[in-house]
Amino acid sequence: METPSPTDVLAIEEQLGRPPRGLRAIAHRCPCGNPDVVETAPRLPDGSPFPTVYYLTCPRAASAIGTLEANGVMREMTARLAADPELAAAYRKAHEDYLARRDAIEVLAGFPSAGGMPDRVKCLHVLVAHSLVAGPGVNPLGDEALAMLPEWWRAGRCVGAEQGGSGANAVQAPVRGERA
């Protein structure tokens, strides 16, 4: 995790079309250099719970994931969870990992993890964000969805070329299959 620079915050605002809520850190950077996943506080500044600790910000990645969702990938994954005990066990471990990471920031007793974990697939955006942050092998369905995506960064930065990943905070993000 890295502290967002003012340039990062501007890039995130442009990606989302609004200021980020509960921003804590840059959790992952796109290979283009912009943030693509942020870590959010489990409780927003107004006190309301926000269980989605890893929030995908890149609009190109989000659009590609939306296409997967529209094509029935979540329904197919949920059906596989019900039929495959090994997959279900691995997905439950992903759920436990997500909760442990969130609980390390703040415990939200009684709140679910995110993305439908551990029993169904409700949001591929969350699962992909978790996979990008945790690295391969932690969230099997996030890893699968990530592998289905086109290389959204190949067209260049999703927001202004002058924004995101510049200066002291610039890093080359790992691409698929590499640990963040």
PyMOL commands that set and color helices and strands:
alter all, ss='L'
color gray80, all
select helices_A, chain A and resi 6-16+59-70+73-83+85-103+124-134+140-148+152-155+167-169
alter helices_A, ss='H'
color red, helices_A
select strands_A, chain A and resi 23-29+35-40+54-56
alter strands_A, ss='S'
color yellow, strands_A
deselect
rebuild
show_as cartoon
